[in-house]
Amino acid sequence: MATQGAERFEDVRSRREERREGDATIIREPGRTIIRDDDRTIIRRDETQRFRDLGFDGRTERRDGEMRNVFERPDGTRVVTITDEDGRLIRRTRLDRDGREFVIIDNTRRDRPNDRFSDEIIVLPRPPLPMPREQYIVDADQADERLIYETITAPPIAAIPRRYTLDEVRYSPDLRARMRSVDIDSVTFETASWEVAPGQVQRLSVIAASIRQALQSSPNEVFLIEGHTDAVGNDIDNLSLSDRRAQSVGEILTRDFGVPPENLTTQGYGEQYLKVATQEPARENRRVTLRRITPLLAGQNGQ
């Protein structure tokens, strides 16, 4: 599977360009921008590229420094994604055939519109686990559809103080820790690859069925697909690989199993969250995780 102009990781690495912007280091590579600021590093991608890679027809309009991307389905519904000129998501909505608008993701920086990403990291007390750890982080390889559905629709395990932006959720592990997750360890990756092997694709069917079931009762849910690597290699390579792995799984969930792409978002975390604590090559660490983040975006404390 090619991702945004690069088919092999050697190609990604060879086409990187690095520069300084104030206190931050900016690294651009095919389809991605990596930002290092205050000893923290994140990765961003154009939030509309996944739709294009999936073959959705769309048009783009530039308005006041923002990009308005409209993708129309055969049934007449439209998905509108507004980004800045660098592809950072600002807002995503769905318009039905009657023109009614439903907000799916609002990532507007409300109070401090020009903050650096490091200022969006939210630090909260880690909540105590009200359940065994194997029920808090469920291994997909050992779970049936009922348990996966229960996990991805469960309410937060601790109070949500307010409504958060998508970027705050992405960059703040203390926030994400308030939602249970599914470790999709039934799908793993070869070293330096983001391709899901053909023999593993069908293993995502149970995950997809659980998401579709959740969307039947609540069609504006948002699910975060988190990409991970093992600890081998440098942090920039691992961050890039993990982000591409998350996008690959997101594309399969839509293309092969019919999960609406607007209900998914992706983020790579590199080697930050190892499943197996080892610095050696470990296929178990080259995986993705699924987490429902709607309560964090909406400030909801219950289902």
C-alpha positions as CSV (number, residue, x, y, z in Angstrom):
1,M,0.0,0.0,0.0
2,A,1.5,3.3,-1.0
3,T,1.0,6.3,1.3
4,Q,1.2,9.9,0.0
5,G,3.9,9.6,-2.6
6,A,6.1,7.0,-0.8
7,E,6.1,3.3,-1.2
8,R,9.2,2.4,0.9
9,F,10.5,3.8,4.1
10,E,13.9,4.4,2.5
11,D,12.0,6.8,0.1
12,V,10.5,8.6,3.1
13,R,13.8,9.0,4.8
14,S,15.7,10.2,1.7
15,R,13.1,13.0,1.0
16,R,13.1,14.6,4.4
17,E,13.9,18.3,4.7
18,E,14.7,19.9,8.0
19,R,14.6,23.6,9.1
20,R,14.3,25.7,12.3
21,E,11.3,27.9,13.0
22,G,12.0,29.9,16.2
23,D,12.5,27.3,19.0
24,A,11.1,24.4,17.0
25,T,12.7,22.0,14.5
26,I,10.4,21.3,11.5
27,I,11.0,18.1,9.5
28,R,9.0,17.6,6.3
29,E,8.7,14.3,4.5
30,P,6.2,12.8,2.0
31,G,2.8,13.3,3.5
32,R,4.0,14.3,7.0
33,T,5.4,17.1,9.1
34,I,7.3,16.3,12.3
35,I,7.7,19.0,14.9
36,R,10.2,19.0,17.7
37,D,9.5,21.6,20.4
38,D,10.7,21.8,24.0
39,D,12.0,18.2,23.9
40,R,8.7,16.9,22.7
41,T,8.1,15.6,19.2
42,I,4.8,15.1,17.3
43,I,3.8,14.2,13.8
44,R,1.0,15.7,11.7
45,R,-0.5,14.9,8.3
46,D,-2.9,16.4,5.8
47,E,-6.2,15.4,7.3
48,T,-7.9,15.2,3.9
49,Q,-5.3,12.8,2.2
50,R,-6.9,9.7,3.6
51,F,-10.1,10.5,1.8
52,R,-8.2,11.0,-1.5
53,D,-6.2,7.8,-1.0
54,L,-9.5,6.0,-0.7
55,G,-10.8,7.4,-4.0
56,F,-13.4,9.9,-2.7
57,D,-14.2,12.6,-5.2
58,G,-13.8,16.0,-3.7
59,R,-13.2,19.7,-4.3
60,T,-11.1,22.2,-2.4
61,E,-11.8,25.9,-1.8
62,R,-9.5,28.4,-0.2
63,R,-11.1,30.8,2.3
64,D,-9.3,33.3,4.5
65,G,-6.2,31.1,4.9
66,E,-8.2,28.0,5.4
67,M,-8.8,25.0,3.1
68,R,-12.4,23.8,2.7
69,N,-12.4,20.2,1.4
70,V,-15.8,18.7,0.4
71,F,-16.2,15.0,-0.4
72,E,-19.5,13.9,-1.7
73,R,-20.9,10.3,-1.5
74,P,-23.1,8.7,-4.1
75,D,-26.1,9.0,-1.7
76,G,-25.7,12.8,-1.7
77,T,-24.2,13.2,1.8
78,R,-21.1,15.4,2.0
79,V,-18.2,15.4,4.4
80,V,-16.6,18.8,4.9
81,T,-13.1,19.0,6.3
82,I,-11.6,22.4,7.1
83,T,-7.9,22.6,7.6
84,D,-5.2,25.3,7.7
85,E,-2.8,25.5,4.8
86,D,-0.5,23.0,6.5
87,G,-3.3,20.4,6.6
88,R,-4.0,20.7,10.4
89,L,-7.6,19.8,11.0
90,I,-9.8,22.7,12.3
91,R,-13.3,21.3,11.8
92,R,-15.1,18.3,10.3
93,T,-18.8,18.1,9.6
94,R,-21.3,15.9,7.7
95,L,-24.0,17.4,5.6
96,D,-27.0,15.2,4.8
97,R,-29.0,15.4,1.6
98,D,-31.2,18.1,3.1
99,G,-28.3,20.3,3.9
100,R,-28.4,19.7,7.7
101,E,-25.0,19.9,9.3
102,F,-23.7,17.6,12.0
103,V,-20.4,18.5,13.7
104,I,-18.1,15.5,14.1
105,I,-14.8,17.1,15.1
106,D,-14.2,20.7,16.3
107,N,-10.5,21.3,16.7
108,T,-10.7,25.0,16.9
109,R,-8.2,26.5,19.3
110,R,-10.6,28.6,21.3
111,D,-8.5,30.6,23.8
112,R,-5.0,30.6,22.4
113,P,-5.2,30.4,18.6
114,N,-1.4,30.7,18.0
115,D,-0.1,28.3,20.7
116,R,2.6,25.8,20.1
117,F,1.6,22.2,20.2
118,S,3.5,21.8,23.5
119,D,1.1,24.2,25.1
120,E,-1.8,21.9,24.3
121,I,-0.5,19.0,26.4
122,I,-3.0,18.6,29.3
123,V,-1.6,17.2,32.5
124,L,-4.2,15.5,34.8
125,P,-3.9,13.0,37.7
126,R,-3.9,9.5,36.3
127,P,-7.2,7.9,37.3
128,P,-7.2,4.7,39.3
129,L,-8.3,1.7,37.3
130,P,-11.8,0.6,38.4
131,M,-11.3,-2.8,36.6
132,P,-8.6,-5.4,35.9
133,R,-6.1,-4.1,33.4
134,E,-7.0,-6.7,30.8
135,Q,-10.5,-5.2,30.7
136,Y,-9.1,-1.6,30.5
137,I,-6.8,-2.4,27.6
138,V,-8.4,-5.3,25.7
139,D,-6.3,-7.5,23.4
140,A,-8.2,-8.0,20.2
141,D,-6.5,-11.3,19.5
142,Q,-8.2,-12.8,22.6
143,A,-11.5,-10.9,22.5
144,D,-14.8,-11.5,20.7
145,E,-17.0,-8.8,19.1
146,R,-19.1,-8.4,22.3
147,L,-16.1,-7.4,24.4
148,I,-14.6,-5.2,21.8
149,Y,-18.0,-3.4,21.4
150,E,-18.3,-3.0,25.1
151,T,-14.8,-1.6,25.4
152,I,-15.1,1.0,22.6
153,T,-18.5,2.2,23.8
154,A,-17.7,2.3,27.5
155,P,-18.0,5.6,29.4
156,P,-14.9,7.3,30.7
157,I,-13.3,5.7,33.8
158,A,-12.8,9.1,35.4
159,A,-14.5,12.6,35.2
160,I,-13.8,14.7,32.1
161,P,-13.2,18.2,33.4
162,R,-14.2,20.0,30.2
163,R,-14.5,19.7,26.4
164,Y,-11.1,19.3,24.7
165,T,-9.8,19.8,21.2
166,L,-8.7,16.9,19.1
167,D,-5.0,18.1,19.3
168,E,-5.3,18.2,23.1
169,V,-6.5,14.7,23.1
170,R,-3.8,13.5,20.7
171,Y,-0.9,15.1,22.6
172,S,-2.1,14.3,26.2
173,P,-1.8,10.8,27.5
174,D,-3.5,11.7,30.7
175,L,-6.6,12.6,28.8
176,R,-6.6,9.5,26.6
177,A,-6.1,7.3,29.7
178,R,-9.7,8.1,30.7
179,M,-11.0,6.0,27.9
180,R,-10.7,2.2,27.6
181,S,-8.9,0.9,24.4
182,V,-8.5,-2.1,22.2
183,D,-5.0,-3.2,21.4
184,I,-5.3,-4.5,17.8
185,D,-2.5,-7.1,18.3
186,S,-4.2,-9.3,15.8
187,V,-2.5,-7.1,13.2
188,T,1.2,-6.4,13.4
189,F,3.8,-5.1,11.0
190,E,7.2,-6.0,9.5
191,T,10.2,-3.9,10.5
192,A,10.2,-0.5,8.6
193,S,6.8,-1.2,7.0
194,W,3.3,0.2,7.4
195,E,1.7,-2.4,5.1
196,V,-0.9,-4.7,6.6
197,A,-0.2,-8.1,5.1
198,P,-3.1,-9.5,3.0
199,G,-3.5,-12.4,5.4
200,Q,-4.1,-10.1,8.3
201,V,-6.7,-7.8,6.7
202,Q,-9.6,-10.0,7.6
203,R,-8.6,-9.9,11.2
204,L,-9.9,-6.3,11.2
205,S,-13.4,-7.4,10.5
206,V,-14.4,-7.8,14.1
207,I,-13.1,-4.3,14.9
208,A,-15.0,-2.9,12.0
209,A,-18.2,-4.6,13.0
210,S,-18.0,-3.2,16.5
211,I,-17.4,0.3,15.2
212,R,-20.3,0.1,12.7
213,Q,-22.5,-1.2,15.5
214,A,-21.6,1.8,17.7
215,L,-22.3,4.2,14.8
216,Q,-25.8,2.8,14.3
217,S,-26.9,4.2,17.6
218,S,-24.5,7.2,17.6
219,P,-23.5,8.2,14.1
220,N,-21.1,11.0,15.1
221,E,-18.8,9.0,17.3
222,V,-15.0,9.6,16.8
223,F,-12.5,6.8,17.1
224,L,-8.7,7.4,17.3
225,I,-6.4,4.9,15.7
226,E,-3.0,5.1,17.5
227,G,0.1,3.7,15.7
228,H,3.1,2.2,17.5
229,T,6.5,0.8,16.8
230,D,9.1,-1.2,18.7
231,A,12.2,0.6,20.3
232,V,14.6,-0.2,17.4
233,G,15.7,2.7,15.4
234,N,15.6,6.5,16.0
235,D,12.6,8.4,17.3
236,I,11.9,10.3,14.0
237,D,11.8,7.1,11.9
238,N,9.6,5.4,14.5
239,L,7.2,8.3,14.7
240,S,6.8,8.4,10.9
241,L,6.3,4.6,10.7
242,S,3.7,4.5,13.5
243,D,1.7,7.3,11.9
244,R,1.6,5.5,8.6
245,R,0.6,2.3,10.3
246,A,-2.4,4.0,11.9
247,Q,-3.4,5.4,8.6
248,S,-3.1,2.1,6.8
249,V,-5.5,0.5,9.3
250,G,-7.9,3.4,9.0
251,E,-8.0,3.0,5.2
252,I,-8.6,-0.7,5.5
253,L,-11.5,-0.2,7.9
254,T,-13.1,2.1,5.4
255,R,-12.2,0.4,2.1
256,D,-12.7,-3.2,3.0
257,F,-15.3,-3.0,5.8
258,G,-17.3,0.2,5.2
259,V,-16.5,2.2,8.3
260,P,-17.2,5.9,7.4
261,P,-13.8,7.7,7.2
262,E,-15.0,10.9,8.9
263,N,-15.6,8.9,12.1
264,L,-11.9,7.9,12.2
265,T,-8.8,9.9,13.0
266,T,-5.2,8.7,13.3
267,Q,-2.1,9.5,15.2
268,G,1.4,7.9,15.5
269,Y,3.3,7.7,18.8
270,G,6.4,5.9,17.7
271,E,8.0,3.9,20.5
272,Q,6.5,5.8,23.4
273,Y,4.0,3.1,24.5
274,L,5.7,-0.3,24.3
275,K,3.5,-3.2,25.0
276,V,6.5,-5.4,25.7
277,A,9.2,-3.6,27.6
278,T,12.3,-4.4,25.5
279,Q,14.8,-2.4,23.4
280,E,15.0,-5.4,21.1
281,P,13.0,-6.0,17.9
282,A,9.5,-7.0,19.0
283,R,6.6,-7.6,16.6
284,E,4.1,-7.2,19.5
285,N,5.1,-3.6,19.8
286,R,4.5,-2.9,16.0
287,R,0.8,-2.6,16.3
288,V,-2.2,-0.1,16.4
289,T,-4.7,0.7,19.2
290,L,-8.3,1.8,18.9
291,R,-9.9,4.2,21.3
292,R,-13.2,6.1,21.3
293,I,-12.6,9.8,22.1
294,T,-16.0,11.3,21.6
295,P,-16.5,12.0,25.4
296,L,-13.2,13.8,25.5
297,L,-14.2,16.0,22.5
298,A,-17.6,16.7,23.9
299,G,-16.8,16.9,27.6
300,Q,-19.2,14.0,28.5
301,N,-18.8,12.0,31.6
302,G,-21.3,9.2,30.7
303,Q,-22.4,7.4,27.6
